[in-house]
Amino acid sequence: MAKQNMYSNNKAKGKNIQNKPVTKAKRPWWVLAIKFLFLFAVVVSIVIYTDAKGYFEPDQSNNHTTRKWDSFYKFTEKDTVDVVLVGNSHCYAGVNPKNLSAALGANCFVLASPSTTIMDSYYCLKEALERTHPTVAIIETYGISNSVNHELKAGGLSEQFKSYNARKNLPMKLASMPVLFSPEYYIPAWSKTIRNHDFIFRDRKQIERNIEQSQHKHRKKDNRLYLGRFVSFTTGIEDSTMAKYDSLGAPVDGTKREVNNENIKYVQKIVDLCREHNVTPVFVTLPMYYRHIENYPAWKKTVASVLEPTGAAWLDLQEPYDTATFDRNCFENTMDPNQHMTYTGSLRGAYKIAHFLVDSLKVDLPKRNKTTHWNDLFYGEEGYFENYPSRDNDATNVLIFKNKAFNGIEIADCLMIKGKDRNTVFVKVKKGTANATPANRIRLLAVLQYKGHRINTNLECARQLDYDPFNHYLYAIPLLKEAELLDVLEVTEL
Amino acid sequence: MLFNSFSFGFFLIITYLLYWLIFNRNIKVRNLFILAASYFFYGFWNWKLLILIVIVSATDFIFGALVHKEERTARRKLYLASALIINLGILGFFKYCNFFIDSFYSLLHLFGSSASFTPLNIILPVGISFYTFQGLSYVLDIYYRKFEPTKDVVAFFAFLSFFPQLIAGPIERARDLLPQFSMPKEFDYDSARKGLFLIAVGLFKKIVIADRLAIYVDSVYGNVANVHGLPALMAAVFFTFQLYLDFSAYSQIAIGTARLFGFKLSTNFNKPYLATSFKDFWARWHITLTNWFRDYLYFPLGGNRKGKIRTYINVIIVFTVSGLWHGASWNFVIWGFLNGIFLAVFDKAFHLNPKNVLAKIGSCLFVTAMWGLSLVFFRAGTFADALTMFGNLGFGNASDLLNHGFDKIEFNFTLCLLGGLMLIELLLKNRQEKVEDFFFNKFFPLRWIVYFTLILATIYLGVYGVGSDNTFIYFQF
């Protein structure tokens, strides 16, 4: 049959032409290649479409890494970042960038992302330096380890994907891809569809949420100032964990900490990169609770052997350990080896770094706090009122009074900051005017307006932070959104 | 570099382009390029293990030539024995060393010894069982005067390390594959297109079906003692299909990849679950290995020429050795032995070869069920696990069916996939060529719809990504 088909039956049609075999014209290999390319292009387009629609986007409620980079690019459209911080979760949990900015009178930005390596920090910093011209780059040292990007498994790899996705500089991302991922993950690194396609069977609700979200074209823009802060933990170490330290000992052994050549290479590359851009590199070790780690000198020796040859500055907050500053409230309540700092810890971490930069390194940062623009930008943000006075003409917040004394307590400012969900009363007490040991709480006899009623009530304000460099002790109390402070009649220490 | 990995995708595209653009102009250069690409492919796992392939290739090349030249029988036998010792020695050391020592100590324990044994730290080189057997077939064919040795060392080395079939076959005979390395290659559009299609089908079978079945199977076999009734039975059924889909997918991708480069590899699977007898089954399952054992073990043992009893014994010996070839564990030996028994007892004693349709369906189900039951030994981690699994098989406890990695939708989806697969195999039986002709030459919209469906289904419905273990089952052998 097949043979018959190969010959055309011209005789039957009455034509006097010799039978000739009719063979298919041979098609060259590149025809197949072109068809394959077409198929490939259509498939890739479909994948890009579902990527763009965000159907396979994981839960974004906690994706601070993307928010950091979005915000960084937005911030640097008009402003320069003076201090950029890179590292992993220890970095963003341990430093509050707004408090650091307020203390330094400069713009500080945390570009750290969870579970990432020093290699990732290098590329994050590199991209940041393409975008802005900081004076200082702070590199948290927890990421200096024996991790190898190409050997990252599930959790670490997912976080590396997030960090990589959040960055925006295309050529830089392409250049960093071979270092950050093994070839197996080149495509997943770029496509959420490829990475999260299993949502179809494992998390259909997330797909439904994503589809619903993709249909809302006009999303509300978040115009709040975001400098990379992320608070994972709010409460400190509990008694039960303290008891575990007694019974089980420290969960971290410094002698087991190792650093491989790849990490050493990238530490040097970070320092070289900083010097190329005329940026001062500063390595910072944020602490764990002192009882959480044993044999820290061994770990310190390992890190020192990597950092010392670079000649870069190193602030080690683990040793010497400041027990007065870093009490148990500063640390996550965990026996997991990977202990982070709490919100309180992040404030103290920020001020410790500020001191080091100003007093020890004497870094010459631009005095942005002298400018109206900077004050407009940071006014009312975390750390601002601890370091700067409130404005008489504050349109957002309500200044109750300035420079008043009650029972020997000199108050610099008393104001109510209007928040999204609640209001907060701040009372700034001048240092040295109250008792030598500041009271933990003060009581205000306040006049409030609440649902149309004017009432007199006592408000007990807790002291927020007892760590210098403020000129003031700061006391605060949250109020309901509907409640408004009208006046303060009396202030007493408790 | 797994076939179902992005790395292999990059590698294949680059190799394909270089092959047809640059290296196919001269046979020697082309073979050298294939050899380099194959060594790169293998070295991607562990470049140090390349030395084993080089040793095996050199051994078989040299001893093949010596066996051919030598006229004296004793010398020929000596050369053959040397090749066998080196090939099987390497295979034995890397694959069976710990097994034999462990078995020896277990035997001592039976006699009251308390000597203990710490397993040696030996890496099992991927694909070693396949390339040593392929190399041996070359020397054996020369010994039996069925084939003349090649003088082209590069072609021979490329033949033994040809990357599409290096890791898990098909185990090719030198007489089939080696001459293809000496022929000029002209691009055959139809063959390459079918090759691409085979790759797409193979990837779909592996990534969408086999790896999905693996989720359920791994969950049950990882907790054998606590899974009873229908879930255990379902895991046994699912593994029966997983193994077939996994391995046949690998073979299809291998055959398809080879076609892209103008090479033809042997068929390794031919709808085995439609077999109506065990003999029929083994003519359809891992065909190249079955043929290898038939030619180089069953026939030399005497085959069926020495009476019925001896034939049965030969069959059982061959299958037991085949079991051992699969893995260094008594479970595999038992699995092989059982299949030998099935073939000897059911086929030979009861002449299981039905004629009418109902009987055909019955025997087809019977053969597949017995095969599936034997696979419990194949899959279980230990002999004790296998016995526990047998003890737990049943039809009760249906409520536990969805507690092993699947929700209702995924479970039903998997059953639909298996049903669809069997239906397609049934439809293709005896009409494969007609269907292929229609599919590839007559109706292009259908063709393109199938292409897109296969690729998009693999991308969106496949089991792959971070945390998934997508290794092919036969890579461990």
Chai-1 contact restraints between the chains, C-beta under 6 A:
chainA,res_idxA,chainB,res_idxB,connection_type,confidence,min_distance_angstrom,max_distance_angstrom,comment,restraint_id
A,R27,B,Y189,contact,1.0,0.0,6.0,A-B,restraint_1
A,W29,B,W20,contact,1.0,0.0,6.0,A-B,restraint_2
A,W29,B,F187,contact,1.0,0.0,6.0,A-B,restraint_3
A,L32,B,A192,contact,1.0,0.0,6.0,A-B,restraint_4
A,L39,B,Y451,contact,1.0,0.0,6.0,A-B,restraint_5
A,V43,B,I455,contact,1.0,0.0,6.0,A-B,restraint_6
A,A154,B,V466,contact,1.0,0.0,6.0,A-B,restraint_7
A,A154,B,G467,contact,1.0,0.0,6.0,A-B,restraint_8
A,L157,B,V466,contact,1.0,0.0,6.0,A-B,restraint_9
A,P183,B,S7,contact,1.0,0.0,6.0,A-B,restraint_10
A,E184,B,S5,contact,1.0,0.0,6.0,A-B,restraint_11
A,E184,B,F6,contact,1.0,0.0,6.0,A-B,restraint_12
A,E184,B,S7,contact,1.0,0.0,6.0,A-B,restraint_13
A,I187,B,F6,contact,1.0,0.0,6.0,A-B,restraint_14
A,H197,B,Y460,contact,1.0,0.0,6.0,A-B,restraint_15
A,F201,B,E410,contact,1.0,0.0,6.0,A-B,restraint_16
